[in-house]
């Protein structure tokens, strides 16, 4: 779909965890950013080809295995640089052990990140700029990516339609996650479209008004 200023956005659900991988690219330059290639790299690359763009950057919201299993395949075919917040580098390095311990399966760990975007940074390729919002809570290094002109938020596993990311895994912190949501995400324009790491898209306005976790938190803060 074309969203604004020649920007194109495509999404695909990948892997057994039904994770949402997103590609945002420029119609004018043909360059794109891939957000959270969680599995099935060939399908992710096919999506980019169908959109008429080439992935130049892989920007992950966090390092849980359902979001990083496709990183190596996408990178090896595209040459894209891999970005991951510094606080999740250790988590990514432990992906193989995590998969074996939790799911009794062996995986090839993701490549080492090429850079570590921090809060307030801008990640970009020609024609596409995303603002980095550090939104810890689901993991220590969780980030969301915001495109202000198009009013798009790629929220990873921080904010979902009517829900939030789980905080019972290593590095999770419920209070920290709610602070990220209230202080970093719900301050965005209410018409902002939220493209999450799982399930359906929503809007900031909808989550302000109907998300039970948000409503409970706001009530407790009064």
N, C-alpha and C positions, 0 to 999 in steps of 0.2 A: 504494500500500500504506500501511496505517497502521502506524507503527513504535513510537511511545510518546507519552504525554502529549498525545494528540490531534494528533500530527504526521503529516502525509501526505508521502510521497516518491514521485515519479514520474521516470522517465528516458526519454530518446529518443536514438537514434543519428542524427546529422545529418551531411550533407555528404559530399563525396568522400573525406574523411579518416576517416570513420566515428568521429566524435567523440561522446562521451557528454555530453549536456546533462542537468542535473538540476534538478528543481523540488522544493523543500521548503516546505510550507505548513502552516497551522493550520486544522484543521477548525472550530474554534470561531470564529475571527475572519475566516477566508477570505483572509488575506494570505499572500504567499509570497515566497521568494527564489529567483531563477533563477541557477544556477551554470553558467557557461561556455556561453552560447548561441552555438555555433560556426557555425551556418548555419541555413537554413530557419526563419526566425522565425515564419512562419505556423503551422508544425507545432508549434513550441515553445508558442506562444500557445494552440493547440488543446489541447495536453496540459494546460495549466493550467486551461482551461475544463472539460475532462473531469474533472479533479480537484476542481472546484468552488472554485478559488482564483483570486486576482488577483495578478499579479506586481507587487510594489512596489519591489523591489530587484534589481539585477543585480550579482552578485559574481563576478568572474573570478579564476581561479587563476593565470593568466598571460596574456601578450599575443601568443602565436603566432597566426598567421592562422586556423588550424583551430579556434581557441577564441573568436574575436571577430567572425567575419563576420556573425553574427546579432544582435550587440548593437544596432546602429542600428535594425533593424526592430522588435525587441522593445521598445526604449525609445520609439520613435515611436508605437507603438500603445498602450503601457501607461503611459507617463509615468514609468517606474521610474528611479531614480537608478542610476548606473553606478559601481561601485567597482573600483579596480585599484591594486595596490601601487605606490608612487612609483617604485621601481626599474625598473618595466616601462612607465612612461609614454612614454619615448622609443621603445621597441620598438613600442608601439601606434601612435605617430605615423608610424612608418616602414612600416606595414603595406602601404600601396599600393606603395611602391617594392620592398618585399620580395616581394610577389606577382608583380610584373612581372619582377623579376630571376630569381627561382627557378622560376616556373611560367609565365612569359610570358602572364600574364593581368592584366587591370585590375580592381581592386575599389575600392569606396568605403570609405575608412578609417573606423574606428569613431569615435563622438563622443568628445570630451574627457571624461575621467573627472570625476565630480562630487566624489569623495573618494578618499583613499588610505589604506586600512586598513593598520595596522602590526601587528607581532607583539604578541600579548597583547590586542589590541582585541576587542571584541564587535560583530558586525554583527547588526542585528535589525530585524524588522518585528513587528507585534502578534502575539504567540503563538509566534514563532520567534527563537531566539538561537543564533548560531554563533560559536565562538571562532576567532580568526585565529592560525594558526601560520605564521610566515615560514619557508619551506622552500626556500631558494635552491639552485641547482645545475642544474636544467633551464633556468631563466632566473634572472637576478639577483633578480627580483621575484616569483618563484613563491611562492604561499601554498597552504596546505591549510586547510579549514574543518572544525571539529570540533563535534559536538553531543553533549555528555557524557551527558545523561540518556538519550538514545536509543542511545548508543554508535555513532555514525555518523561516519565520516571521509570527506570529499570531498577526494581526494588530488591532483586535477589530473593532471599528467603527472610527478609525483614518484615515486609507487610504484604498480606494477601487480602483477597476479597473476604471480609467478615472474619479474618483471623490474623495471626502473627506467626512468625517462625518459632519453632520449638527451641527451648532453652535448656533441655535436659541432657544435652551432649557436652563433651569436654569443651570448655571455653564459653559455654552458654551462660547468660546472666539476664534474668527476667527484668529486673529493675533497669539495667543498662539498656535493654532492648526497648522498653517503654519510653525511656528518655530519648533514645534515638528517634523513635516514631513521632513522639509529641514535639520534640524540639527541632528536628531536622526535616521531617517529611510532611507533617500536617500543617506546617507554615507555608507550604507551596500553594500556588493558586488552586482553588477548588476544582477547576476544570482539568487539571493535570491528569493525564491518563497514566495509570499505574500498570506496568507490564511486569508481572512477578515471575519468580522462579518456578512456580507450580500453579496449576489451576488457571482460572479465567482472569482477564484483565478487569480493572475497576477504575475508580477515580478517587482523587484525594477528598473531594466533597462527599462522596458516598461513604468513605471510611470514617470521616469526621462525624457523620450523622448516624451511622448504623453499626459500626464495628463494635461488638460487645466488649472487647478488651480495651479499646480506646475509651469507650463510654465509662467503663468501670474506673479506669485510671483517672480520667478527668473528674469524675465524681469524688474520688478519694483526695484529689488535690484541692478541692474547694474548701 
